[in-house]
Amino acid sequence: EWVSENHSVSTQEMSMQDATAAGALAFFGDRYGDRVRVVAIDEFSKELCGGTHLNTTGQVGVFTVAGEGSVASGVRRIEALTGQAAFRHFKNAENQLEELAQLLKAPRERLTQAIERLKGDAKALQTELERLRIKDSQAQAGSLAASAKKIDGVQVLISEVAGADMAQLRQLADALKKKIQGAGVVCLGSVAGQSAYLVVSTSPDLVRRGVTSQILISKVASLIGGKGGGRPEFAQAGGNDPARLKDALNQMQTTVGELLRSQM
């Protein structure tokens, strides 16, 4: 409004004492001499400034706020563009809108609806992906359960699952836990990208005997360059040394046997 109303801008040199008495705004941290330059725009702006200025506010041309944020406790900063810089800002925004309209194959006035539609589609796909992951985990569990071995009367299943992330390992461990009858330990590991993952699940009766997932994961997590944590019945670990995953799984089998024998 102040720009479009084309208010006059006046400058006046005076002593610092007179400028302060007149209500000119001075910024903390700035240094001022005995004589200062006061720039005033009618009644709504008056401050100390040494720069050059327009004769009227309308000479700014276009004014648009480009950013706003905190610079200190209780202090905000507004960043704005004027003149040709503001026009370029609008032009860039216009071009981005046009690109979005072409990508979404929707008129610009319906971009919001198009984006909401995409969000809905993405949510539906995520739900379907989760359903397929659970189905895949159940199918894998069926084949992996047969590879469980008995150690001191306890079913122990230790296996590497290619390419699984932590969420997939957790789902598969839950499915395997249901497949194994009686006392059992499930330990799964995987390599995804530059990381190695481990999950351990133990049955409640073993937890009561002192054979907990937390103890088991703590014994092998360092082999993959990580630390483990979790609950007595379920624990997990991630590390940055995937090359040693097989060592960690082999060590887990040894650790399970040692812990079982120590609790007998």
Backbone hydrogen bonds, N-H to C=O, Kabsch-Sander energy under -0.5 kcal/mol:
donor,donor_aa,acceptor,acceptor_aa,energy
5,E,1,E,-2.1
6,N,3,V,-1.5
7,H,2,W,-1.0
9,V,55,N,-3.0
10,S,40,A,-2.9
12,Q,38,V,-1.9
14,M,36,V,-2.2
16,M,34,D,-2.1
19,A,15,S,-2.4
20,T,16,M,-2.4
21,A,17,Q,-2.1
22,A,18,D,-1.8
23,G,20,T,-1.3
24,A,19,A,-2.4
25,L,46,K,-2.5
30,D,27,F,-1.8
36,V,14,M,-3.2
38,V,12,Q,-3.1
38,V,36,V,-0.6
39,V,37,R,-0.6
39,V,47,E,-2.9
40,A,10,S,-2.8
40,A,38,V,-0.5
41,I,45,S,-2.7
42,D,8,S,-0.7
42,D,40,A,-0.6
44,F,41,I,-1.4
45,S,41,I,-1.0
47,E,39,V,-2.1
48,L,25,L,-2.3
49,C,37,R,-2.5
57,T,7,H,-2.9
59,Q,56,T,-1.1
60,V,57,T,-1.8
61,G,58,G,-1.5
62,V,60,V,-0.9
64,T,81,L,-2.3
66,A,79,E,-2.6
67,G,79,E,-2.0
69,G,77,R,-2.1
71,V,75,V,-2.0
72,A,75,V,-1.3
75,V,72,A,-2.4
77,R,69,G,-3.3
79,E,67,G,-3.2
81,L,64,T,-2.7
83,G,60,V,-1.1
83,G,62,V,-1.4
85,A,82,T,-1.1
86,A,82,T,-0.9
86,A,83,G,-0.5
87,F,83,G,-1.8
88,R,84,Q,-2.5
89,H,85,A,-1.9
90,F,86,A,-2.4
91,K,87,F,-2.5
92,N,88,R,-2.7
93,A,89,H,-2.1
94,E,90,F,-2.5
95,N,91,K,-2.6
96,Q,92,N,-2.4
97,L,93,A,-2.2
98,E,94,E,-2.1
99,E,95,N,-2.4
100,L,96,Q,-2.5
101,A,97,L,-2.5
102,Q,98,E,-2.2
103,L,99,E,-2.7
104,L,100,L,-2.9
105,K,101,A,-0.8
106,A,101,A,-2.0
110,R,107,P,-2.2
111,L,108,R,-1.4
114,A,110,R,-2.0
115,I,111,L,-2.6
116,E,112,T,-2.3
117,R,113,Q,-2.1
118,L,114,A,-2.1
119,K,115,I,-2.4
120,G,116,E,-2.1
121,D,117,R,-2.4
122,A,118,L,-2.7
123,K,119,K,-2.2
124,A,120,G,-2.2
125,L,121,D,-2.5
126,Q,122,A,-2.3
127,T,123,K,-2.2
128,E,124,A,-2.3
129,L,125,L,-2.7
130,E,126,Q,-2.3
131,R,127,T,-2.1
132,L,128,E,-2.4
133,R,129,L,-2.4
134,I,130,E,-2.2
135,K,131,R,-2.3
136,D,132,L,-2.8
137,S,133,R,-2.7
138,Q,134,I,-2.3
139,A,135,K,-2.1
140,Q,136,D,-2.9
141,A,137,S,-2.5
142,G,138,Q,-1.6
143,S,139,A,-1.2
144,L,140,Q,-2.8
145,A,141,A,-2.4
146,A,142,G,-0.5
147,S,144,L,-2.1
148,A,145,A,-1.5
149,K,156,V,-3.0
151,I,149,K,-0.5
151,I,154,V,-2.9
154,V,151,I,-1.5
155,Q,183,A,-2.1
156,V,149,K,-3.9
157,L,185,V,-3.0
158,I,156,V,-0.5
159,S,187,C,-2.2
161,V,189,G,-3.3
162,A,160,E,-0.6
163,G,191,V,-0.7
164,A,161,V,-1.2
169,L,165,D,-2.3
170,R,166,M,-2.3
171,Q,167,A,-2.1
172,L,168,Q,-2.5
173,A,169,L,-2.6
174,D,170,R,-2.2
175,A,171,Q,-2.0
176,L,172,L,-2.5
177,K,173,A,-2.2
178,K,174,D,-1.2
179,K,175,A,-1.1
180,I,176,L,-2.2
185,V,155,Q,-2.5
186,V,201,S,-3.1
187,C,157,L,-3.1
188,L,199,V,-2.1
189,G,159,S,-1.9
190,S,197,Y,-2.0
192,A,195,S,-2.2
195,S,192,A,-1.6
196,A,239,G,-2.5
197,Y,190,S,-2.7
198,L,237,A,-2.6
199,V,188,L,-2.4
200,V,235,A,-2.7
201,S,186,V,-2.9
202,T,233,E,-1.7
203,S,184,G,-2.0
206,L,203,S,-0.7
207,V,203,S,-1.8
208,R,204,P,-2.1
209,R,205,D,-0.8
210,G,207,V,-1.5
211,V,206,L,-2.6
212,T,210,G,-1.1
213,S,232,P,-3.4
216,L,212,T,-2.0
217,I,213,S,-2.8
218,S,214,Q,-1.7
219,K,215,I,-1.0
219,K,216,L,-0.6
220,V,216,L,-0.6
220,V,217,I,-0.8
221,A,217,I,-2.2
223,L,220,V,-1.5
224,I,220,V,-0.5
224,I,221,A,-1.2
225,G,222,S,-1.5
226,G,221,A,-1.9
227,K,238,G,-0.6
229,G,236,Q,-2.1
231,R,234,F,-3.6
235,A,200,V,-2.3
236,Q,229,G,-2.6
237,A,198,L,-2.4
238,G,227,K,-0.8
239,G,196,A,-2.5
240,N,225,G,-0.7
241,D,224,I,-2.1
244,R,241,D,-1.7
245,L,242,P,-1.7
248,A,244,R,-2.1
249,L,245,L,-2.4
250,N,246,K,-2.4
251,Q,247,D,-2.5
252,M,248,A,-1.9
253,Q,249,L,-1.5
254,T,250,N,-1.6
255,T,251,Q,-2.9
256,V,252,M,-2.8
257,G,253,Q,-1.9
258,E,254,T,-2.3
259,L,255,T,-2.7
260,L,256,V,-2.5
261,R,257,G,-2.2
262,S,258,E,-2.0
263,Q,259,L,-1.1
264,M,261,R,-0.8
